[in-house]
């Protein structure tokens, strides 16, 4: 894992490093890592690094993070680059002329984008495979594993220490799943947290953003930078946790994952109360998705209908096509009913949690082997659904959440715990994730 943003800031302040060294090193690691980036911005990143070094020399940096390299998922507009969305259907799209507001906000503090990271095509898969630009893989023991999607490149860029922080998007798990599979921290915000302009959409009513990093503090820093506000972490008071045993008792939750979550709960119980209860809103949301379909799939199909019915259809990953075609059975009436159910269950959840944090596994299983899924489309589709099963429900309820790396399996695969809260309680979930991180490191 990379150095933290705070450590790099201290190194810049004391002169132990400078922005040019940081950017040159990041670019070197990026070039040596297959399929992590779709676009590298070497020339502009180095120019920005030299400008940052000059500001430090003159004693007037833009912020303590001036000159630190970061990466952005290739859904964000960055001036001078094409936003590919991981798809060859966008090869002829002209470069963006302005930065997305969240990108611009970080640049005002001196953060330097070194490139745009790989992703599942159109951000429409939880496994992270991309046949057009390659599939990035984390540095894990044994054979190559799926990186998680859709923010695959952003997670791997952090896990391989190319950058200390990268930004992704999350509609049904696209930050939290790759964080879980690669052993990173991934924060998915409430929908209203950020300015979404200049971000290529998947499903407008569900899309959200969030950073991936090696620690919660770096996610707090990036969250503030993206919003143009000062970093703020609430006092580290012990939270109240809610656990729904029926989620853990699901046979699809693998034994190592179940055992690990129970171990985490046992360790936490010495410091904070844990309430075990059935969260009815969670189960009603799951039932609605199972019965009526995934609202995100309906909206994604509407967004891409011209591609699905036009000459560029042949350019789309067959696995993505299958999901988009499968959404044709979701009617406009069913989508409207899902919207109504969502609003109702979010209200129910507010009463049920009563300010407590829901704690559960991020994913029901560890990162699956890449080769068998690449070779079997039906198995790929099956595992993709299972991978997104938990994070999708949290997204439907607009729950901000942090996927926190909390251990490893016997064979060295990352295990992740998901802490999530009510819509709008982003500051609380970040503070409590920081508290949990500190407890588990003791």
Wavefront OBJ file of the C-alpha trace (Angstrom):
o trace
v 0.000 0.000 0.000
v 1.182 3.583 -0.627
v 2.206 6.250 1.845
v -0.734 8.200 3.210
v -1.607 11.665 1.974
v -0.651 13.081 5.369
v 2.766 11.403 5.226
v 3.362 12.761 1.733
v 2.270 16.215 2.869
v 4.794 16.049 5.710
v 7.509 14.947 3.277
v 6.717 17.895 1.003
v 6.733 20.350 3.897
v 10.125 19.179 5.173
v 11.718 18.855 1.743
v 12.239 15.087 1.995
v 10.596 14.894 -1.415
v 9.115 17.238 -3.981
v 6.206 17.152 -6.389
v 8.330 16.326 -9.430
v 9.799 13.281 -7.705
v 6.339 12.161 -6.617
v 4.808 12.504 -10.070
v 7.750 10.938 -11.893
v 7.639 7.973 -9.538
v 3.879 7.584 -9.926
v 4.129 7.686 -13.716
v 6.910 5.100 -13.677
v 4.812 2.722 -11.564
v 1.762 3.360 -13.737
v 3.639 2.441 -16.919
v 4.838 -0.770 -15.275
v 1.294 -1.838 -14.280
v -0.764 -3.382 -17.070
v -4.286 -2.151 -17.751
v -4.576 0.104 -14.684
v -4.856 3.323 -16.714
v -6.697 4.040 -19.946
v -5.076 7.468 -20.280
v -1.835 8.704 -18.721
v -1.410 12.467 -18.561
v 2.378 12.466 -18.318
v 3.092 15.785 -19.996
v 0.483 17.847 -18.153
v 1.119 16.050 -14.847
v 4.841 16.830 -15.000
v 4.139 20.449 -15.921
v 1.802 20.689 -12.921
v 4.479 19.070 -10.742
v 7.121 21.608 -11.749
v 4.677 24.426 -11.015
v 3.933 22.930 -7.590
v 7.641 22.599 -6.814
v 8.106 26.257 -7.686
v 5.284 27.237 -5.325
v 6.850 25.256 -2.477
v 10.229 26.881 -3.195
v 8.605 30.287 -2.955
v 6.812 29.351 0.274
v 3.306 29.631 -1.140
v 1.876 26.166 -1.839
v -1.794 25.945 -2.706
v -2.282 23.598 0.264
v -0.285 21.099 2.289
v -1.107 18.553 -0.431
v 0.127 20.712 -3.308
v 1.942 18.440 -5.759
v 0.584 15.044 -4.689
v -0.422 12.795 -7.607
v -3.867 11.147 -7.660
v -5.927 9.252 -10.245
v -9.481 9.468 -11.558
v -11.771 6.804 -12.973
v -12.303 7.360 -16.684
v -15.825 8.634 -16.149
v -14.666 12.069 -14.987
v -14.083 14.868 -17.469
v -10.536 16.205 -17.271
v -9.706 18.997 -19.703
v -7.708 17.748 -22.666
v -8.637 14.078 -22.244
v -11.346 11.918 -23.742
v -13.796 10.343 -21.297
v -13.985 6.761 -22.531
v -16.289 5.167 -19.922
v -14.221 2.075 -20.637
v -15.889 1.659 -24.022
v -14.719 1.614 -27.640
v -18.054 3.162 -28.584
v -16.607 6.472 -27.385
v -13.357 6.402 -29.350
v -14.485 9.396 -31.412
v -15.729 11.517 -28.531
v -13.757 14.795 -28.425
v -11.605 15.615 -25.411
v -13.256 17.436 -22.548
v -12.728 21.185 -22.568
v -13.162 21.721 -18.810
v -12.620 19.673 -15.682
v -15.552 18.147 -13.830
v -16.215 20.362 -10.779
v -14.936 17.721 -8.341
v -11.700 17.451 -10.345
v -11.344 21.219 -10.472
v -11.855 21.451 -6.710
v -8.939 19.096 -6.022
v -6.721 20.907 -8.522
v -7.273 24.164 -6.658
v -5.503 22.491 -3.723
v -2.652 21.333 -5.929
v -3.568 17.657 -6.302
v -2.208 16.474 -9.652
v -4.175 14.030 -11.840
v -1.688 11.669 -13.480
v -4.276 9.801 -15.510
v -7.654 8.181 -15.894
v -8.125 4.669 -14.615
v -9.663 1.599 -16.186
v -13.171 0.356 -15.400
v -15.862 -2.083 -16.421
v -17.425 -0.850 -19.655
v -20.022 1.866 -18.933
v -19.336 1.128 -15.219
v -21.802 -1.753 -15.515
v -20.199 -4.709 -13.738
v -19.137 -5.564 -10.221
v -16.179 -7.727 -11.258
v -14.017 -5.183 -13.113
v -13.217 -7.070 -16.318
v -12.687 -5.051 -19.505
v -11.963 -6.797 -22.840
v -11.127 -3.528 -24.610
v -8.450 -2.071 -22.346
v -7.476 -5.166 -20.370
v -8.358 -6.116 -16.809
v -6.163 -4.666 -14.037
v -5.219 -7.034 -11.237
v -4.127 -6.409 -7.673
v -0.858 -7.746 -6.308
v -2.299 -10.698 -4.361
v -0.988 -14.203 -3.600
v -1.506 -16.943 -6.170
v -3.276 -16.722 -9.519
v -4.817 -13.487 -10.797
v -8.097 -12.456 -9.198
v -10.913 -10.238 -10.391
v -10.215 -6.683 -9.168
v -13.836 -5.781 -8.491
v -15.758 -3.206 -10.417
v -16.533 -1.047 -11.791
v -13.795 1.189 -10.315
v -11.183 -1.517 -10.912
v -8.306 0.656 -12.051
v -8.759 3.146 -9.221
v -8.559 0.388 -6.606
v -5.552 -1.298 -8.215
v -3.771 2.061 -8.599
v -3.928 2.407 -4.805
v -3.212 -1.237 -3.998
v -0.120 -1.225 -6.214
v 1.026 2.063 -4.610
v 0.917 4.010 -7.880
v -0.995 6.785 -6.094
v -2.110 7.295 -2.509
v -5.706 8.041 -3.500
v -7.905 7.532 -6.526
v -11.513 8.467 -7.174
v -14.264 6.207 -8.426
v -18.013 6.123 -8.884
v -20.486 3.816 -7.187
v -23.989 2.940 -8.394
v -24.408 -0.541 -6.916
v -21.041 -1.194 -5.303
v -18.463 0.112 -7.755
v -16.213 1.694 -5.089
v -16.857 -0.695 -2.220
v -16.479 -3.981 -4.135
v -13.060 -3.212 -5.663
v -11.967 -1.871 -2.289
v -12.989 -5.180 -0.716
v -11.301 -7.337 -3.362
v -8.008 -5.414 -3.260
v -7.735 -4.591 0.453
v -8.272 -0.835 0.146
v -10.541 1.552 1.997
v -13.445 2.610 -0.209
v -15.941 5.343 0.697
v -19.229 5.634 -1.175
v -21.045 8.884 -0.455
v -24.714 9.745 -0.274
v -25.959 10.843 -3.668
v -26.258 14.511 -2.801
v -22.716 14.766 -1.423
v -20.929 15.934 -4.600
v -21.457 17.960 -7.742
v -22.092 15.286 -10.401
v -21.556 17.551 -13.415
v -18.913 16.296 -15.809
v -19.234 12.698 -14.612
v -20.428 10.203 -17.240
v -23.558 8.613 -15.746
v -24.826 5.064 -15.421
v -28.081 5.519 -13.518
v -28.891 9.060 -12.475
v -31.073 8.204 -9.499
v -28.409 5.932 -7.964
v -24.999 7.224 -9.073
v -22.635 8.454 -6.387
v -18.901 9.103 -6.033
v -16.146 8.280 -3.602
v -12.404 7.917 -3.073
v -10.300 4.802 -2.567
v -7.209 4.953 -0.369
v -5.144 3.009 2.140
v -6.761 4.577 5.225
v -9.944 6.344 6.289
v -8.119 9.631 6.934
v -7.159 9.831 3.259
v -10.789 9.292 2.247
v -11.750 12.163 4.568
v -9.095 14.356 2.938
v -10.242 13.519 -0.580
v -13.911 13.922 0.321
v -13.259 17.446 1.581
v -11.058 18.302 -1.392
v -13.712 17.166 -3.871
v -16.275 19.398 -2.150
v -13.971 22.389 -1.757
v -14.240 22.434 2.029
v -11.798 21.977 4.907
v -11.359 18.374 6.111
v -13.525 17.677 9.138
v -13.743 14.498 11.153
v -16.281 14.278 13.939
v -15.057 13.311 17.427
v -14.230 9.627 17.744
v -17.044 8.675 20.101
v -18.019 4.979 20.246
v -20.828 4.351 17.771
v -23.786 2.054 18.197
v -23.791 -0.813 15.720
v -26.681 -2.826 14.331
v -26.180 -6.356 12.989
v -28.852 -8.261 11.106
v -28.148 -11.952 11.695
v -30.281 -12.978 8.745
v -27.800 -11.241 6.425
v -24.923 -13.193 7.951
v -26.931 -16.444 7.899
v -27.432 -16.264 4.119
v -25.917 -19.491 2.719
v -24.228 -17.416 -0.009
v -22.050 -15.735 2.633
v -18.969 -17.946 2.570
v -17.636 -19.463 5.763
v -14.430 -17.370 5.887
v -16.411 -14.149 5.400
v -18.991 -15.064 8.047
v -16.325 -16.113 10.550
v -14.357 -12.942 9.940
v -17.326 -10.632 10.503
v -18.164 -12.430 13.717
v -14.548 -11.991 14.817
v -14.731 -8.268 14.039
v -17.965 -7.983 16.019
v -16.436 -9.819 18.975
v -13.500 -7.415 19.016
v -15.706 -4.352 18.677
v -18.137 -5.461 21.393
v -15.551 -4.643 24.060
v -15.720 -0.979 23.063
v -19.190 -0.278 21.659
v -22.728 -1.654 21.955
v -23.909 -4.014 19.227
v -27.639 -4.447 18.709
v -28.798 -7.525 16.815
v -32.078 -6.992 15.029
v -33.803 -7.680 11.766
v -33.657 -4.558 9.571
v -36.984 -4.769 7.797
v -36.250 -1.970 5.307
v -33.202 -3.895 4.076
v -35.235 -7.023 3.372
v -38.102 -5.133 1.742
v -35.607 -3.399 -0.532
v -34.064 -6.746 -1.475
v -37.511 -8.181 -2.196
v -38.391 -5.217 -4.414
v -35.184 -5.613 -6.426
v -35.737 -9.366 -6.771
v -39.354 -8.984 -7.835
v -39.303 -5.835 -9.980
v -35.681 -5.638 -11.146
v -32.735 -3.346 -10.542
v -33.608 0.319 -11.044
v -30.033 1.009 -12.105
v -30.296 -1.505 -14.956
v -33.496 0.131 -16.205
v -31.902 3.579 -16.197
v -28.681 2.310 -17.781
v -30.626 0.740 -20.636
v -32.505 3.985 -21.268
v -29.202 5.872 -21.316
v -27.570 3.504 -23.806
v -30.579 2.612 -25.949
v -29.126 4.255 -29.075
v -25.963 2.188 -28.746
v -27.957 -0.990 -28.112
v -30.041 -0.494 -31.244
v -27.413 1.087 -33.492
v -24.256 0.137 -35.393
v -21.996 0.485 -32.348
v -23.708 -2.408 -30.586
v -21.066 -4.802 -31.906
v -18.348 -2.826 -30.092
v -19.797 -3.454 -26.616
v -18.537 -6.176 -24.264
v -20.942 -9.118 -24.697
v -21.282 -9.467 -20.917
v -22.358 -5.834 -20.590
v -24.720 -6.227 -23.534
v -26.332 -9.188 -21.816
v -27.061 -7.138 -18.703
v -28.367 -4.176 -20.691
v -30.534 -6.411 -22.881
v -31.817 -8.202 -19.781
v -33.104 -4.914 -18.411
v -35.616 -4.707 -21.275
v -38.116 -6.656 -19.162
v -38.242 -3.872 -16.553
v -41.190 -1.665 -17.463
v -41.532 2.030 -16.836
v -44.307 1.190 -14.375
v -42.008 -1.170 -12.472
v -39.309 1.495 -12.388
v -41.772 4.030 -10.989
v -42.853 1.513 -8.353
v -39.210 0.958 -7.392
v -38.751 4.700 -6.940
v -41.772 4.803 -4.627
v -40.620 1.764 -2.655
v -37.178 3.284 -2.312
v -38.531 6.460 -0.731
v -40.759 4.505 1.617
v -38.040 2.092 2.762
v -35.532 4.880 3.306
v -38.010 6.361 5.767
v -38.533 3.001 7.430
v -34.752 2.550 7.706
v -34.427 5.907 9.456
v -36.778 4.720 12.190
v -35.192 1.270 12.449
v -31.569 2.342 12.730
v -32.295 5.388 14.890
v -28.837 6.812 14.318
v -26.958 3.512 14.629
v -24.534 2.157 12.040
v -25.299 -1.046 10.116
v -22.296 -3.364 9.991
v -22.067 -6.311 7.595
v -19.715 -7.957 5.081
v -18.904 -5.800 2.071
v -19.149 -8.807 -0.260
v -20.326 -12.332 0.461
v -17.115 -13.860 -0.886
v -13.475 -12.995 -1.522
v -12.054 -11.931 -4.889
v -12.773 -14.739 -7.380
v -10.180 -16.168 -9.741
v -10.019 -14.240 -12.995
v -9.345 -16.957 -15.590
v -12.385 -19.209 -14.929
v -14.785 -16.260 -15.090
v -13.204 -14.848 -18.224
v -13.760 -18.243 -19.878
v -17.396 -18.762 -18.834
v -19.905 -15.983 -19.547
v -22.737 -17.682 -17.664
v -20.608 -18.159 -14.573
v -19.370 -14.556 -14.893
v -22.970 -13.300 -14.839
v -23.834 -15.477 -11.835
v -20.846 -14.338 -9.783
v -21.408 -10.715 -10.774
v -24.917 -10.802 -9.290
v -23.640 -12.435 -6.104
v -20.802 -9.918 -5.812
v -23.144 -6.928 -5.856
v -25.877 -8.452 -3.705
v -25.140 -6.539 -0.500
v -23.782 -3.240 -1.776
v -26.683 -2.970 -4.232
v -29.238 -2.920 -1.417
v -27.290 -0.255 0.461
v -27.211 1.829 -2.733
v -30.953 1.415 -3.228
v -31.399 2.874 0.274
v -28.844 5.651 -0.478
v -26.707 4.603 2.464
v -23.254 6.193 2.592
v -20.742 3.512 3.438
v -17.115 2.649 4.010
v -15.625 -0.668 2.929
v -12.874 -1.227 5.467
v -10.089 -3.822 5.069
v -10.232 -5.778 8.315
v -8.205 -8.936 7.711
v -7.089 -11.704 5.389
v -8.031 -15.289 4.676
v -5.580 -18.082 5.437
v -4.285 -17.829 1.872
v -3.789 -14.060 2.014
v -6.912 -12.717 0.308
v -8.343 -9.446 1.677
v -11.461 -9.471 3.837
v -13.638 -6.377 4.165
v -16.252 -5.062 6.575
v -18.932 -2.627 5.380
v -20.063 0.122 7.715
v -23.049 2.093 6.443
v -25.420 4.755 7.717
v -28.553 6.671 6.847
v -28.622 8.885 3.767
v -26.867 12.169 4.496
v -24.910 10.867 7.500
v -21.618 10.830 5.609
v -19.612 12.657 8.276
v -20.817 10.175 10.871
v -19.990 7.078 8.826
v -16.503 8.399 8.075
v -15.882 9.229 11.740
v -17.131 5.841 12.889
v -15.110 4.061 10.203
v -12.043 5.869 11.518
v -12.948 4.753 15.042
v -13.402 1.158 13.863
v -10.117 1.270 11.970
v -8.306 2.369 15.124
v -9.979 -0.290 17.283
v -9.048 -3.088 14.887
v -5.439 -1.931 14.667
v -4.951 -2.233 18.443
l 1 2 3 4 5 6 7 8 9 10 11 12 13 14 15 16 17 18 19 20 21 22 23 24 25 26 27 28 29 30 31 32 33 34 35 36 37 38 39 40 41 42 43 44 45 46 47 48 49 50 51 52 53 54 55 56 57 58 59 60 61 62 63 64 65 66 67 68 69 70 71 72 73 74 75 76 77 78 79 80 81 82 83 84 85 86 87 88 89 90 91 92 93 94 95 96 97 98 99 100 101 102 103 104 105 106 107 108 109 110 111 112 113 114 115 116 117 118 119 120 121 122 123 124 125 126 127 128 129 130 131 132 133 134 135 136 137 138 139 140 141 142 143 144 145 146 147 148 149 150 151 152 153 154 155 156 157 158 159 160 161 162 163 164 165 166 167 168 169 170 171 172 173 174 175 176 177 178 179 180 181 182 183 184 185 186 187 188 189 190 191 192 193 194 195 196 197 198 199 200 201 202 203 204 205 206 207 208 209 210 211 212 213 214 215 216 217 218 219 220 221 222 223 224 225 226 227 228 229 230 231 232 233 234 235 236 237 238 239 240 241 242 243 244 245 246 247 248 249 250 251 252 253 254 255 256 257 258 259 260 261 262 263 264 265 266 267 268 269 270 271 272 273 274 275 276 277 278 279 280 281 282 283 284 285 286 287 288 289 290 291 292 293 294 295 296 297 298 299 300 301 302 303 304 305 306 307 308 309 310 311 312 313 314 315 316 317 318 319 320 321 322 323 324 325 326 327 328 329 330 331 332 333 334 335 336 337 338 339 340 341 342 343 344 345 346 347 348 349 350 351 352 353 354 355 356 357 358 359 360 361 362 363 364 365 366 367 368 369 370 371 372 373 374 375 376 377 378 379 380 381 382 383 384 385 386 387 388 389 390 391 392 393 394 395 396 397 398 399 400 401 402 403 404 405 406 407 408 409 410 411 412 413 414 415 416 417 418 419 420 421 422 423 424 425 426 427 428 429 430 431 432 433 434 435 436 437 438 439 440 441 442
